[in-house]
Amino acid sequence: MINNNFEENNIRFYNKYNEALFFHREKKFKEAESCYLESININPYQLEPYINLGALFQEQSKYDDAIKYYLKSLELDPNNPTSNNNLASIYIKLKNNTQAIKYYLKLVESEQDFRLYNHVGNLFQEEKDFQ
């Protein structure tokens, strides 16, 4: 019985999540948001809906909402490269280099991509913080 419940919830989650992805691709933002939130209600431990809600709001320049969902995704996976990168990008748009650096440095720790060092260096230079 427990296994059937788990499977049913898993099916319900992926059906709703896939519906959200469809609406998101079609730029039907309200419908996508609703489906992502429903998928989270079914399974709040799945990372992807939080990241995609962040992206959905970021696309609409609703940065406070995007930040909220990216941060929620980082509660589930603190080193998630997508969320850390997108948070850094948002903070650059908001001219908050200190926060952008914070999330780029988290990426540098896990990714070891030379381009990230360049981004961080440029932000430190803008902030004139060479410590």
N, C-alpha and C positions, 0 to 999 in steps of 0.2 A: 504494500500500500504506500509506504513512504517513497519507494522508488518511483512508483507511478506519479505521485504528486510532484516529485522533483522533475521528472520528464515532462509532465504537463506544464509546469511553470517555465521550464527551459524553452519549450515550444512557444508558449505564450510570449515570453521575453523576446525571442528572436523574431517572431512574427511582427511584434510591435516595433522592435528596433529596425527591422528591414523596411517597414512602412515609413518610419521616421527618415531613414536614409533616402528613400524614394522622394518624399516630400522636400527634403533638404536639397537634393539635386535639382528638383523642379522649381526651387526658390519659393516654395510655399511655406514660408517661415513659421506662421502660426500653427499650421498643421504638424509640421516637423517638431516644433517645440512640444506640442501636446503629446505626440507619440514618444518622443525621447523621455518626457516626464513619466508617462505611463510605463515605459520599459524600466525606468528606475524604480517605480513603485513595485513592480513585479520582482526585480532583483537589484537591490541597491548596492551590491558588491561587484557589479560589472563596471569596468572602467570606461568602456567606449562611449556610452551615452553622455557621460559627464564631459568628456573631451569634445564630442560632437556638439553638445549644447554650447560649450565655450566657443567653438568655431562658428556656430550659427550666429551667436550674438556678436562675435568679432566681425563677421561679414557685414553686419548691420551697423557697425560702429557703436554698439551698445557695450562699451568696454567694462563698465562695472559688473554687468551680468556675466560677461565672458570671463572676467577674472574670478568671479565667484565659482563658476563651474570648473575652471582649470584648477583652482585651489582645491576644490573637492576631489578632483581626480588625483591630485598629489597626496591627499590623505590615504588613498588606496595604493598608490605607487609613487613614492616620493621622488624617484629618479626618472620618471617618465619623460623621455626626450621631447615628445610632441608638446606636452603641457608646459614644460620649462621653456622651450623655444618660443611658443606662442605667447606666454606671459612676458618674456623679454621683449618680444616684438611690440606688444601692446604698450608696455612701459616706455619704449622708445617713442612711440607715437604720442604718448602723453607727456613727453619730455621729462620723464622721471628716470634719469640714467642710473641712479643709485639702485633702484629696484630692478632695472634691466640687467645691470651688472650681476646682481644677486642670482638671477635665474640663468644667465649665461655661465656663471661660475659653476652652478650645479651641473650644467651640460658639459662643461669642460672636464669635470671630475669623472663623468661617466662615458663621454664620447671620444675624447682625445682627437678631435678634428681640428686641424690647424686653422681653419677659417674662424672657428669660435674664438681662438686666441686673438685673432685680428679684430673681431667685433669688440671683445672685452678691452683690448688695448685702445681702440678708438674711443670707447666710452670713457675709459680712465683719462685719456688725453683731454676730452671735452670737459671733464669734471676737474681736470688739473690735479688728479689724485694719483700720485705715482708710488704710493707706499707698497 
